[in-house]
């Protein structure tokens, strides 16, 4: 399986190299986004690629963007990578890791929806009985399904920095009340409809992160990655048991391994054993297969 830790497209200006994505200018109105095989954990980019990861994330994002287009417009275009990358060797290196998308103005928050009590939400609940200022019933267990999904936004950190959870008032301060209400409603609807689809295919989407960008008329569009194993917690339904952290199809598997190390969660990240790399790649591939196999088979 091929790997791509960092792209290098000589024909296009590099605008930004993020934790996982390399973003290039593709004319005045479009961007070319390359999803590399880099993996970040605790907001630190690890030194090894996960083979095939970028291709899985790109295909899964495209799948969800196409599936949710009736809920909210998104960044996808019909333009091909070949239209902007003429060099066949560079295209071959990209594989299926690149998308040409509309250039939109990203909002300065991450729109997180939680359907289950896990991760930083579980820690928040243990300390305060609430998550991002939203009170929850007493006595909930780790990984327990919430009475209803909740919107818990966060800031967007630069590479090497940590995102910070904020409450809804914090989102209003950053993007205004009307837009914050709109983003919350869209995020909850996207999560609920997508989680129901995934559940029927044996995957619990415990939580996920959406990002939105505005067009010239101020209308929100879904951007970045969507409902992938990088931006979500995916749990196998047949192994789910509240009361402990369930096994997962996502990078939580890597986080759990890193928690066993004497690492302070600051750069540089530690090297992963080959077994962790191989198992992580297999988990990403299995998530894609479960979510999209029936659709691809019908096509």
Helices and strands as residue ranges (DSSP letters): E 14-17, E 21-26, E 30-35, E 40-41, E 44-45, H 53-67, G 81-83, H 88-94, E 98-102, E 105-106, E 109-116, H 119-128, E 130-131, E 134-135, E 145-151, E 154-155, H 168-175, H 177-199, E 203-214, E 220-223, E 232-236, G 237-239, H 252-258, H 274-298
